[in-house]
Amino acid sequence: MGTRRGISWTLGLGQWLPWKVPGPRGLLTDTRGRRSPLSGPTELADYGNSRVRHRWSYLAPVLMAALLLVFAGTAAADPGDVGHQDQSYSGTSSPTGTKRAESVLWWNDGSWWASMYDATSGDHHIFRLDLSTQKWIDTATAIDTRSSTHADVLWDGAHLYVASHGYVSDGEAAVSGTPSYLYRYSYDPATKKYSLDTGFPVSINNYKTETLVIDKDSTGKLWATWQQGNKIYVSRTTGDDRTWGTPFVLPVAGADVTQDDNSSVVAFGGNRIGVMWSNQSSTNDAMYFSVHEDGQPDNTWQSSRTAIQGSSSADDHINLKSLAADGGRVYAAVKTSFTTASSPLVLLLARNPANGEWSSHTVARVSDCPNRPIVLIDDESRMLRVFATYPGPPDYSCNSSGGAIFEKTSPLDSISFPTGSGKPVIQDADSPFMHNVSSTKQNVNSRTGLALLAVNRSTSFYWHSFQPFQPATPMAPTSDFGASPVSGTAPLDVGFTDTSTGGPTSWSWDFGDGSTSSAQNPTHRYASPGTYDVTLTVTNAIGTDTQTRTGYIVVQAAESDFSLSVSPSSRALTRGDSTTYDAGLTPLNGFSGPVSLAVTGVPAGASASFSSNPVELPASGRSVLTVKTNTTTKQGNYPLTIRATGGAQSHSTGVTLQVKRR
């Protein structure tokens, strides 16, 4: 059973009416604003019996009065609903993304969080799930103020990263002129709030794309991938999170694709980044995977390998996960293009870390009519959990518009999924349009439970479900952990993530520099250059286990650098007028020399200039950017990117220019 907003009223005919309040002309409306069968004050639905209609003509006023009396009562679930109906996302479309490569949820500090659209403000905000009420709480922390965007989120234990991009419809070409932005947030556990870090957002690319996926390697470098111009592109940060390099086509075989193909990226094995993409061209028709070793030149990638190949074996639905405890095994939930009823339509692909070979396992067949799958790894009970859209009530028709969200599971160590659709986890009993389920990049266990978020494409309401997991059979814990970044310049802030199994209840960290911590997922600052061993000891009522990673953290002496800040973050002016922004440059680690400034994104008919360019550091640290418009400049919001380049260092930041009509 689930919950939804509004009132469900039971009539003597056994008919459930999810109606709420009087609508136009005295009509009843449901929680979605749809009219009920009551077409006037004395006529109800035609059930094929005139006596029924006559009886209802007397009962209608009584029913109306009863509904109004209980209007303030407790909302009830419709029979057959599964999960919980949430707020409306009216004002945007498909806010959880489409082809399932992207994730909009994450788990941190004992709570589930989401990037969700706020219909009141028209912005995307950070929401927190209150498990006691099963309601999403708006933290009022804004992400992207553009309504027509999709997001991919990554929590690395130290920062929240959100890649937000304008999107094109399925099968449409990428369109230039709309920047994709990276937002980075820091978290305050005392207030349970996220705050946008200085210098963000920054631009990843300048395209609307169907998907845009990010992950972070062991050196702290962020990677992004997308399809543009019938080619698979990647990009990465250079120097810090604020600076992205020039995007490039993945330099391996199979990266020339069709307009209907997509890609995804995953960090795995402790020191690698992998990109998977579909290629539906007649000469290839395969799912490809290529690997980049952390620390190697950015354009050095291993030869691509096919995860599955053959006629109709590829489609553009991809969702990737990895499991560090198994030597870096990668799992992919993908869709094929087969049409024969007995053929597999959703597959679970598993990469063997020993030889890089892929195995395929049928999750659902064409006859099951599944769509848009995702996979999550329950690393405590060692289960694979695959969620997808299947035909839903009331008519269970097979189509691409939605249905209900179902779950199928398999043991990790012996992959095999049962036949059929599985178990419904999000279902609107009277609207078969649930679709686009999303969750987290993280693995789940009994500490986290599992949260899912989907949308009803007919009613424009979010729906979610939450599954608590029982701890596995008590056992001594097995210590395991990860960190990001594992190398960089001093001072280096490293976020450590406990990935131990067996349900530890206490943690003891030794960071190798004389510092320790008892937090489960601490952040530690290495102040001095050096190579450091890290040890984690975990304990529960059954026993204790220790793991040491030798030479795990490498801290180098800091290079001379500078920082860039621009204020304010937004300016508004009437066309024909001018406005200014202050650009501040601060030398770091003894940096000196000229720093050149440039700005992009200035609207047509406007000009931009800096009061000082280049800026000499450390003697001067300020330049004023003046933007002048004329009477032909079109009104609108324009994202501007300011880039500062000095020697080998380059930094950029973004501001907004709003041009109003006079």
N, C-alpha and C positions, 0 to 999 in steps of 0.2 A: 504494500500500500504506500501511497505518497501523500503529500499535502499540496494544496494549491490555494491561491488567493480567491476569495469569493465564497459563496454558500452553495452547498449541494442540498437539494430538497427532495424528499421521497414522496411520490404520489401513490394513491391507492392502486394505480395500474402497474406499479413496480417500475415506473419510468423515472430515471434520475435526470434532473434538470439542473445543470450547473449555472443557474441564473442568479443575478445579483440585485440589480436596482432598476427602477422604472427608467425606460429609455425614451426616445422621441415618440410622441403621440401616445404615451402611456404604455409603450411596449416594454417588455422585459429584455434586458441585455445580459449576456454572460460576461465572464471576466475578461474576455478578449474583445468586447464591444460588439459582438455579433447579436443580431436579434433572435429572440426565442420564437417558437412557433405561435405565440400569442399575437394574432394580427389585429386584435381589437379588444375592447373591454369585455366582450361576451363570447369570444370565439377562441378556442384552443386548437391544437394540432388535429388534423384529420387522421384518425387511426383506422379509417375504413368503416366507421360505424356511426350513423347519424345520431343514435341514442347517446353515444359517448360524447359527441359534440354538444348535444342538448344538455347533458348532465354537467358538463364543464361550464356551460353558459351561466349556471347558477353558482358554481364553485369559484369561478374566476375572481370575483371581488374578494371572497374570503381568502383565497390563495394569495392575492396581492397584499392584503392586510397582514397575513401571517408572515410573508417574506419581509415586509417592512419592519415588523416587530422584532424579527430575529436578525435584522441587518447587522447589528453590532455584535452578534454572537461569534462563536469560534468557527473559523474556516474548517471545512472538512474535505477529505480526499474523495474524489470520484472513485467508485469501484473500478478496479483494474489499473488505476494509476500506479506507477512505480517511480520512486524518486520524489523530488520536491520542485514545484514550480517557483521560480524566482522572479526578479523584476523584468520589466519590459526593456527591450533594446531598440525600440522604435526610434528611427532616425539614422540607423545604419543597417547593414546587411551582413550576414555570415560573420559575426564578430569573433567566433572561435576559429576562423580560417576555414579552408575547404579540403584540400587534398591530404590533410593529416600529417604533413611533415612538421608542422609547427605545434608548439605547446604553449598554453596560456595559464597553467597552474604551477605552483611550487609549494614545497613544505619547508617551514622554517620556524624555529623557536616554539614548537608545539602546536602550530596552527597551519592551516591551509590558506593560501593566498591566491588571488587571481587578477589578471588584467581583464577588466570588464568595461563595457560601455555604459556610461551614465546618461540616461535619456533626458534628464533635467538640464544638465549643463551642455550636453552634446560633446563631451570629452570622454576619453578613456581614463579610468581611475584604477588605483590599487584597492582591492576589496579583500576583507578577511572573513573566513567562514566561521560563524559562531556555531559550534557543534551542539550546544545546549538548545538552541532554537532552530537549527538548520536554516539560518538566514545569512546572506552575505552582507557584511557591514562595510559601508563606504568609508574608507580612511580619508577621503578628500584629497589624497595625493594624486595629482594629475600625471598622466603619461603623455599621450599624444592628443592634442586638441583638434586634430583633423578627424572627422567622423568616419570617412571611408578609408579606413586602414585596417590591416591585419598585423598581428604581433607574434613574435616568438620570444619566450622568456627563458632566462638561465639564472639560477641561483647557485653560486659557487662556494658558499659558506662564508664569504666576506662581502660580496657585492651582488646586487640584483642587476642583471642586464636585460634590457628590452630592445629588440630590433623591431621597429615599426615601419611599415611600408604601405604606400598606395598599392592597390591590387587591380589586376585585370581579370576578366571572367575566364572560365575554363576554355582553353584552346585559343585564346587571343594572344597577340604578340605583345611583348613588353613595350612600354611607351615611355619615352624620355621626358624629362621636365619636372618630375616629382621626386624629390629626394627621399631616400630611405634613411631613417635616423637610428642611431644607437643612443639609448638613455642608460645612465648608470646611477644606481641609488645605493646609499648606505643605510643600514638598519640600526635603530636605537631600541634595544630590548626593554629599556625602562618605560618608554612611551608606546612601544609596539607600533612605531611609525617608520616609514621610509622617507628619506630626503634626497632630492636630486643633487648629485655631486657637481662641483664647480666645473665649468667648461663643457657641460653636456646640455643638450644632445649634440652629437657630431654626425656628419653625413657618411654613410657607407657607400651609397651609389646614388644615381640620379634617375632611377627608373621605377615605374610601376611594374610589378612582376606578380605572377600568380602565387609564388611562395618565396620566402627569404628565411633561411635557417642559420643559426649561429651555434658555436660551441667554443670551448677554450682548451688549449693544449697545456702540457705540463710546464712550459716556459712562461705561461701567462699570456701568450698570444691568442687573440680572438680570431676565429675564422668564420666566414660567411659564404653561402653558396646560393645560386639562383640560376634560372634559365633566361637567357636574353639573346635575341637574334638567332634562335635555333642553335645555340651553343651553351654549354655548361660553364658558368663563370664561378670563380672564387675570388675572395679578397681577404685581407688580414690586417691586423693592427701592426704598426711599426713604431717601436719605441715605447709607447704607452697606449692605454685604451682610447685616448682622445685622437689619435692619428691613424688614419687608414691609408694603406698604400693604394696604388692604381690597380683596379680589378683586372684579372686576366683570365683567358680561356684555360680550362684545365688541360695541361699539356700531355694528354694521353689519348690512346685510341678510343673511339666510341663517343667522344665529347661533342661531335656534330650530331645534333638530334632534330626532332620535329618541334613544331610550335606547341604541341600538346604535351611536352615532356617537362619533368621537374627533377629537382635534386634535393639531397639532405646531407647533413654533416654530423659526425659523432666523434668524440674523443674516446679513446679506448687503450687498453693495455698499459696505461701509465705513461706512455711516451709516444703516442701516435694519434693522428687525425685521419679519419676516413670519410670519403664522399661516396654516396650511392646515388645513382641517377637512372632514370628510365630512358630507353632509346627505342622508339616505336617505328623507326624507319624500316622500310622493306628489306634493306640489306643487313640490318643488325637484329632488331626485335629482341632486346635483351635488357636485363637489369645489370648495370655495371657497378664496380667498386674499385676505388683506388686509394692508396695509402701514402701519407706523408709522415716521415720520421721527424719528431720534434727536434728542432735545432738545425736541421738541414736547410739549405737555401729554399726560399719560399716556392720557387718554381720547379723544385726537384720532387717528383712523385714517382712511386713505383708503377710499373706497367699495370694498366687496368685489367681486371679479371671479371668474367661474367658470373653473376650469382645464379642466374637462370637465363636460358636462351632458347629460342625457337619461335616458330610462327605463333603469334598472339600471346606470347608469354609475358609481354611487358605492358604496363599501364602506368599512369603518373601518380599513383597513390603509394606513398612511402612513409614509414614511421620507424625510426632507428632507436635502439637501446644497446647498452653494453654492460658487461658484468666483470668487474675487476677481479673478483675472487676466482674466476675460472681462467685466469691468464689473459684476460682481455677479449673474451668471446663477444661477438657482435650479433645482435638479432634484428631482423627486419620484418615488419608486417607489410605486405605488399598485395596489390591487386593485379590480376592478369586481365587479358582481353578475350578469354575463351568464351564460347557461346553454347557449347554442347552441355546439356543438363548435368551430366556426370563428371564434367571436367572441373578442376579446381579454379575457383574465382578469387579466393583469398588464401595466400600462402604465408607461412612463417619460415623465413630463411635464417639459417644459423651458420656463422663463419667459424671454422676450426682455427684456433690461434696457432696451432702447430704447423699447418701447411697452407693456410689461407684459402682452403677449399670451402665451398658452400654446400650445405644440404638443404633440401626443401621439404616442407611438411604441410599437408593440406589442412587448412582451418575450416573452410567452407566451400561448397560447390556452387556451380551456376544455378542449380535448382533451388538452393537456399536463398538466392538473391541478396548476398551481402554487399556492403559498400563502405568505403572510407574507414579502413581499419586502423587501430593503434595497438601497440603492445606495451605492457608494463611487466617489470620483473619483480616478483616478490622474493627477495634474496634470503629471507629468513626461512620460509617454508619451501624455497626452491621451486617456485611455480611460475609459469608463464601465463599471463592473463591478457587475452586478446579481446578487444571491444570493437564493435562495428555496428553499422545500421543494417537492420533486417526489416522485412515487412512487418507492420504493426497493426494494432486494432484501430478502427473496428472492422475494416475489410481485408486486411493482410494482403494488399495488392503489391505486386512487384513493380517498383518504379525507381527513378533516380531522384525523386523529390524528398524522400525521407521515409520514416516508418517508426521504429523504436530501436533503442540501443540495447544490444545483447552482449553477454559475456560468455566466452569459452576459455577453459583452462587446460593446461598440460603440465606434467612434471618437467622440470628443467633437464633432468638426467636421462629421461626417456621420452622424447617429444612425440606426443600422439594426442590429437584432439578428437573428441566424440563427434558423431555425425549430428546434423540438425543445426538449429539456430543457437542453442544454448539457453542461458537464463536471462530474462529481461532485467535490466538494471535502471533504465530510464524510459518511461512509457507514459504517454498521454492517451488515456483510454478512448477518447472520442476525437482525436486529431492525429492521423498517421503521418505526421510531418517532422518527427524528431530526427535530428541529423547533426553531423559534424561534431562528434564527441571529441573532447580534448582532455588532457591531463598534464602530467609533469614529465620532464626529462629524467627526474631522479628515480632510483629504485625505491620500492616500498617494502614495509614490514609491519610488525605488530605495533611499533612505536608510532608510525605515521598513519596507519590505515590507508584507505585509498579514496580519493575524491575524483569525481568526473564532472565535466561541465559540457552540456549540449544545448542546442537551440531548437525551438519549434519554429520552422520557417513559415508556417501559416499564421500563427498568432503573434509572432515576434516576442516571445518570452524565453528567457533563459530557463533551463532546468538543470538540476544537479542531483548527484547521489553520493552518499558516503558509506563505505564499508569498513567497519572496524575488523581487525584481524586478531584472532586469538594467538597468543604466543605459542611457538612450537614446543614440542616436548622438552622439558627442562634439561639443559646440558651445560657443560662448561663452555664458556665463550671462546671464540677464536679471534684473536686480535688481527685487525687489518685497518688500514687507513690510507687516505690520499691527501694531497695538498695542492694548492694552486696560489701563486706560481711556485715552482721549485728552483727557479734561478732568476737572478736579476741583480740590480745594483743596490748598494746600501744607501739609506736604510730600506730594507725590504720587508713589507708586510705580507705574511703568508697565512692563508686560511687553511686550517687542518680539518679534515672531515673524517669522522669515525665511520668505518664501513664494517665493523666487526659483526660477527654473527653469534647466535647463541644467547642473545638478550643480556648483555653486560649491564650492570647497575652502577659501576663506578669506573672512572678512567684516570690514569696517571700518565701524563706526558712528560718526556724529557726532550727538550729541543736541541740539546747538544752544545748550548752556549752558556750553561749554568742556570738556565731558566726552566721552570716546570709549570704545569697547569693541571687542575683536576676537572676542567670543563670537558664536556663531551666533544664539542666542535670549537676549539679555541682559535683565536687569531693571535699570531706572535710576530713581533717586530725584531728582525735581525739588524742590529745597529752597525756591525763591523763586517768587513769582507772576510770570507773564509768558507770552508766546506764543513758541513755539519751533519752528524748522525742524528736521527730522530727515533725515539723509542716510545711505544705505546703499550702500557700494561692495562688490561681490562679484567674486571672481576665481577662475579655474581655469586649467588649462594652455593653454586656447585663447584666452582673452581676459578682459576686465574690463568691468563695466557699473556705472553709478551712477544712483540715483534719489533725488531730494530731494522731500519733502512739505513745502510751505511752510505755516507757521502750523499745523502738525499737532497740537502739544500745547499746550493752553491750561490754565494753572495759575492759579487764583484764590486770593486771600487766604482763609485759613481762617476759618470762622465759629466763634463761641463754641459750645461743645458740652460734652458729658460722656460718660464711658464707664460701663458697667454690668458688674459681675462678680458672680457668685453662687457660693458654695462651701458645702459640697462639691457635686459634681455629682449625688450620689445619697445618699439616706438610707433606712434600713430601720427599721421599728418594728413592735411588736405592737399590734394594734388595741385601742383603748382608751387608748393612750399618746400622747405628743406628741413632736415633734422640731423642730429649728431649722435654718435656713440663714442664712448671713451674706451680706447684699447690700451690695456696695461701690460707691460712686459717686465718680468722679474728675473734677473740672472740667478742661476743656480750653479753651485759647485765651481765658482770662478769663471763662469762664461763671460766672454767679452768679444765684441765685434759687431758688425752691422746685422740688423734683422730686417728683412724686406717684408712688407705687408701687401696683401691682395684680398679682394673681396669678389665673390661670385653670387649670382642670384638676383642682381639688381634688375628691376623691371625695365621693360622697353620704354624709352623716352626719359629715363632718369640717368643721372651720373653720380659717381662716387669718387671721393678723393680723401687722402690722408694728410693731416697737417705736417707730419714728419714721416718721410719714407725714403730710404731706410731709417730705422731708429738705431742709434749707437748705444750699445750696452757696454759697461754699466753706467755710462755718463747720463743717459736719458732713458726713461722707461715708459713714456707715454706718447700716444698719438691720437688725434681726434679724427674720426671718420665722419665725413659730411656727405649726406645723400641728398641730392637735389632732384625734385620731380618737375615736370611741366604739365601743362593743362591737358596734354594728350595721354599722360600716363594712366593706365587702366586701374580702377579701384580693385582692391583685393588684399589678401595677406601674402607676403613674399618672404620666404625663409632665406636669409643671407648667411653665407659661410665666409668667415674671416680666417685667413691662413697667414701664419708668420713663419718665415724660413730664415734660418741663420746657420751657416756652415752646414754640417750634416744633420742638424736638427730641424724639425718642422712640426708645427702644432696648428690646430684649427679649432674653431668653436662657432656656434650658430646663434643668431639673433633673428628676430622677426620684425619686418617692416609692414605696417598696415597703412594702405593708401585709401583715403576716403574721398567721396565725391564732394565737390564744393557746393 
